[in-house]
Amino acid sequence: MDTRIALKNNTLLKFNQYNQYIINKEIGRGATSIVYDASYTNNTGNKKTVRIKEVLTRQWVIETSGSA
């Protein structure tokens, strides 16, 4: 069961005063990531579309028994 919560549409990702992206929608997900369609406005005022991948980390415990 996938219990991960994706970012909502129109979420603003602000990395600094120059790099701001708006999440448009979730376009896919896999075992370790969620991919979003996003956009930003460049310094000339043109809107650009990008893909943003949110990589999810998990702590794994690996157990072995016997000799390998």
GUBAMI-959415 format. One record per atom (N, C-alpha, C): residue number from 1; x, y, z. Coordinates in Angstrom, 1 decimal. Example, Ala and Ser with C-alpha at 12.3 -4.5 7.8 and 13.67 -1.06 7.14 Angstrom:
! GUBAMI-959415
{num=1 x=13.2 y=-5.7 z=7.8};
{num=1 x=12.3 y=-4.5 z=7.8};
{num=1 x=13.2 y=-3.3 z=7.8};
{num=2 x=12.8 y=-2.2 z=7.1};
{num=2 x=13.7 y=-1.1 z=7.1};
{num=2 x=12.9 y=0.0 z=7.9};
! end
This chain:
! GUBAMI-959415
{num=1 x=0.8 y=-1.2 z=0.0};
{num=1 x=0.0 y=0.0 z=0.0};
{num=1 x=0.9 y=1.2 z=0.0};
{num=2 x=0.6 y=2.1 z=-0.9};
{num=2 x=1.4 y=3.4 z=-1.0};
{num=2 x=0.8 y=4.5 z=-0.2};
{num=3 x=1.4 y=4.8 z=0.9};
{num=3 x=0.9 y=5.8 z=1.8};
{num=3 x=1.6 y=7.2 z=1.7};
{num=4 x=2.4 y=7.3 z=0.6};
{num=4 x=3.1 y=8.6 z=0.4};
{num=4 x=2.1 y=9.7 z=0.0};
{num=5 x=2.3 y=10.9 z=0.5};
{num=5 x=1.5 y=12.0 z=0.1};
{num=5 x=2.2 y=12.9 z=-0.8};
{num=6 x=1.6 y=13.1 z=-2.0};
{num=6 x=2.2 y=13.9 z=-3.1};
{num=6 x=2.0 y=15.4 z=-2.7};
{num=7 x=2.9 y=16.2 z=-3.3};
{num=7 x=2.7 y=17.7 z=-3.2};
{num=7 x=1.4 y=18.1 z=-3.9};
{num=8 x=0.7 y=19.0 z=-3.4};
{num=8 x=-0.6 y=19.5 z=-4.0};
{num=8 x=-0.3 y=20.4 z=-5.2};
{num=9 x=-1.3 y=20.4 z=-6.1};
{num=9 x=-1.2 y=21.3 z=-7.3};
{num=9 x=-1.1 y=22.7 z=-6.8};
{num=10 x=-0.3 y=23.5 z=-7.5};
{num=10 x=0.0 y=24.9 z=-7.2};
{num=10 x=0.9 y=25.1 z=-5.9};
{num=11 x=1.6 y=24.1 z=-5.5};
{num=11 x=2.5 y=24.2 z=-4.4};
{num=11 x=3.7 y=25.0 z=-4.9};
{num=12 x=4.2 y=25.9 z=-4.2};
{num=12 x=5.4 y=26.7 z=-4.6};
{num=12 x=6.6 y=26.1 z=-3.9};
{num=13 x=7.6 y=25.7 z=-4.7};
{num=13 x=8.9 y=25.3 z=-4.3};
{num=13 x=9.9 y=26.4 z=-4.4};
{num=14 x=10.3 y=27.0 z=-3.4};
{num=14 x=11.2 y=28.2 z=-3.4};
{num=14 x=12.6 y=27.8 z=-2.9};
{num=15 x=13.6 y=27.7 z=-3.8};
{num=15 x=14.9 y=27.3 z=-3.4};
{num=15 x=15.7 y=28.5 z=-3.0};
{num=16 x=15.5 y=29.6 z=-3.6};
{num=16 x=16.1 y=30.9 z=-3.3};
{num=16 x=15.3 y=32.0 z=-4.0};
{num=17 x=15.7 y=33.2 z=-3.9};
{num=17 x=14.9 y=34.2 z=-4.5};
{num=17 x=14.8 y=34.2 z=-6.0};
{num=18 x=15.7 y=33.4 z=-6.7};
{num=18 x=15.7 y=33.3 z=-8.1};
{num=18 x=15.1 y=32.0 z=-8.6};
{num=19 x=15.1 y=31.0 z=-7.8};
{num=19 x=14.6 y=29.7 z=-8.3};
{num=19 x=13.3 y=29.3 z=-7.6};
{num=20 x=12.2 y=29.5 z=-8.3};
{num=20 x=10.9 y=29.2 z=-7.7};
{num=20 x=10.1 y=28.4 z=-8.7};
{num=21 x=9.6 y=27.3 z=-8.3};
{num=21 x=8.9 y=26.4 z=-9.2};
{num=21 x=7.5 y=26.2 z=-8.7};
{num=22 x=6.5 y=26.0 z=-9.5};
{num=22 x=5.1 y=25.8 z=-9.1};
{num=22 x=4.8 y=24.3 z=-9.6};
{num=23 x=4.3 y=23.5 z=-8.7};
{num=23 x=3.9 y=22.2 z=-9.0};
{num=23 x=2.5 y=22.2 z=-9.7};
{num=24 x=2.5 y=21.7 z=-10.9};
{num=24 x=1.2 y=21.7 z=-11.7};
{num=24 x=0.4 y=20.4 z=-11.4};
{num=25 x=1.1 y=19.2 z=-11.4};
{num=25 x=0.4 y=18.0 z=-11.1};
{num=25 x=1.4 y=16.9 z=-10.9};
{num=26 x=1.0 y=15.8 z=-10.3};
{num=26 x=1.8 y=14.6 z=-10.2};
{num=26 x=1.6 y=13.8 z=-11.5};
{num=27 x=2.8 y=13.4 z=-12.1};
{num=27 x=2.7 y=12.6 z=-13.4};
{num=27 x=3.1 y=11.2 z=-13.3};
{num=28 x=3.7 y=10.8 z=-12.2};
{num=28 x=4.1 y=9.4 z=-12.0};
{num=28 x=4.7 y=9.2 z=-10.7};
{num=29 x=4.8 y=7.9 z=-10.3};
{num=29 x=5.4 y=7.5 z=-9.1};
{num=29 x=6.0 y=6.1 z=-9.2};
{num=30 x=7.1 y=5.8 z=-8.5};
{num=30 x=7.7 y=4.5 z=-8.5};
{num=30 x=8.0 y=4.1 z=-7.1};
{num=31 x=8.9 y=3.1 z=-7.0};
{num=31 x=9.2 y=2.6 z=-5.6};
{num=31 x=9.9 y=3.6 z=-4.8};
{num=32 x=10.7 y=4.5 z=-5.4};
{num=32 x=11.5 y=5.5 z=-4.6};
{num=32 x=11.3 y=6.9 z=-4.9};
{num=33 x=10.4 y=7.3 z=-5.8};
{num=33 x=10.2 y=8.7 z=-6.1};
{num=33 x=8.8 y=9.0 z=-6.6};
{num=34 x=8.5 y=10.3 z=-6.6};
{num=34 x=7.3 y=10.8 z=-7.2};
{num=34 x=7.8 y=11.9 z=-8.2};
{num=35 x=7.2 y=11.9 z=-9.4};
{num=35 x=7.6 y=12.9 z=-10.4};
{num=35 x=6.4 y=13.8 z=-10.7};
{num=36 x=6.8 y=15.1 z=-10.8};
{num=36 x=5.8 y=16.2 z=-11.0};
{num=36 x=6.0 y=16.9 z=-12.2};
{num=37 x=4.9 y=17.4 z=-12.8};
{num=37 x=5.0 y=18.4 z=-13.9};
{num=37 x=5.0 y=19.8 z=-13.2};
{num=38 x=6.0 y=20.6 z=-13.5};
{num=38 x=6.1 y=21.9 z=-12.8};
{num=38 x=6.5 y=23.0 z=-13.8};
{num=39 x=6.4 y=24.2 z=-13.3};
{num=39 x=6.8 y=25.3 z=-14.2};
{num=39 x=7.5 y=26.4 z=-13.4};
{num=40 x=8.2 y=27.3 z=-14.2};
{num=40 x=8.8 y=28.4 z=-13.6};
{num=40 x=8.8 y=29.5 z=-14.6};
{num=41 x=9.0 y=30.7 z=-14.2};
{num=41 x=9.1 y=31.9 z=-15.1};
{num=41 x=10.6 y=32.3 z=-15.1};
{num=42 x=11.2 y=32.3 z=-16.3};
{num=42 x=12.6 y=32.7 z=-16.4};
{num=42 x=12.8 y=34.2 z=-16.3};
{num=43 x=14.0 y=34.7 z=-16.4};
{num=43 x=14.3 y=36.1 z=-16.1};
{num=43 x=13.8 y=37.0 z=-17.3};
{num=44 x=13.4 y=36.4 z=-18.4};
{num=44 x=12.8 y=37.2 z=-19.5};
{num=44 x=11.3 y=37.2 z=-19.5};
{num=45 x=10.7 y=36.5 z=-18.5};
{num=45 x=9.3 y=36.5 z=-18.3};
{num=45 x=8.6 y=35.3 z=-19.0};
{num=46 x=9.4 y=34.4 z=-19.6};
{num=46 x=8.8 y=33.3 z=-20.3};
{num=46 x=8.5 y=32.1 z=-19.3};
{num=47 x=7.4 y=31.5 z=-19.5};
{num=47 x=7.0 y=30.4 z=-18.6};
{num=47 x=7.6 y=29.1 z=-19.2};
{num=48 x=8.3 y=28.4 z=-18.4};
{num=48 x=9.0 y=27.1 z=-18.8};
{num=48 x=8.4 y=25.9 z=-18.0};
{num=49 x=8.3 y=24.8 z=-18.7};
{num=49 x=7.8 y=23.6 z=-18.1};
{num=49 x=9.0 y=22.7 z=-17.8};
{num=50 x=9.0 y=22.1 z=-16.6};
{num=50 x=10.1 y=21.2 z=-16.2};
{num=50 x=9.4 y=20.0 z=-15.5};
{num=51 x=10.3 y=19.0 z=-15.3};
{num=51 x=9.9 y=17.8 z=-14.5};
{num=51 x=10.7 y=17.8 z=-13.2};
{num=52 x=10.1 y=17.6 z=-12.1};
{num=52 x=10.8 y=17.6 z=-10.8};
{num=52 x=10.6 y=16.2 z=-10.2};
{num=53 x=11.7 y=15.6 z=-9.8};
{num=53 x=11.6 y=14.2 z=-9.1};
{num=53 x=11.9 y=14.4 z=-7.6};
{num=54 x=10.9 y=14.0 z=-6.8};
{num=54 x=11.1 y=13.9 z=-5.4};
{num=54 x=11.5 y=12.5 z=-5.0};
{num=55 x=12.8 y=12.4 z=-4.6};
{num=55 x=13.3 y=11.1 z=-4.2};
{num=55 x=13.0 y=10.8 z=-2.8};
{num=56 x=12.4 y=9.7 z=-2.5};
{num=56 x=12.0 y=9.3 z=-1.2};
{num=56 x=13.0 y=8.4 z=-0.6};
{num=57 x=13.4 y=8.6 z=0.6};
{num=57 x=14.4 y=7.7 z=1.3};
{num=57 x=13.6 y=6.9 z=2.3};
{num=58 x=14.1 y=5.7 z=2.5};
{num=58 x=13.6 y=4.8 z=3.5};
{num=58 x=14.8 y=4.1 z=4.2};
{num=59 x=14.6 y=3.7 z=5.4};
{num=59 x=15.6 y=2.9 z=6.1};
{num=59 x=15.3 y=1.5 z=5.9};
{num=60 x=16.2 y=0.7 z=5.4};
{num=60 x=16.0 y=-0.7 z=5.1};
{num=60 x=16.8 y=-1.5 z=6.1};
{num=61 x=16.3 y=-2.6 z=6.6};
{num=61 x=16.9 y=-3.5 z=7.5};
{num=61 x=17.0 y=-4.8 z=6.7};
{num=62 x=18.3 y=-5.3 z=6.5};
{num=62 x=18.5 y=-6.5 z=5.8};
{num=62 x=19.0 y=-7.6 z=6.7};
{num=63 x=18.3 y=-8.7 z=6.8};
{num=63 x=18.7 y=-9.8 z=7.7};
{num=63 x=19.1 y=-11.0 z=6.8};
{num=64 x=20.1 y=-11.7 z=7.2};
{num=64 x=20.5 y=-12.9 z=6.5};
{num=64 x=20.6 y=-14.0 z=7.5};
{num=65 x=20.4 y=-15.2 z=7.1};
{num=65 x=20.6 y=-16.3 z=7.9};
{num=65 x=21.4 y=-17.4 z=7.2};
{num=66 x=22.2 y=-18.1 z=8.0};
{num=66 x=23.1 y=-19.1 z=7.4};
{num=66 x=24.3 y=-18.4 z=6.8};
{num=67 x=25.0 y=-19.2 z=6.0};
{num=67 x=26.2 y=-18.7 z=5.4};
{num=67 x=25.9 y=-18.3 z=3.9};
{num=68 x=26.6 y=-17.3 z=3.5};
{num=68 x=26.3 y=-16.8 z=2.1};
{num=68 x=27.4 y=-17.3 z=1.2};
! end
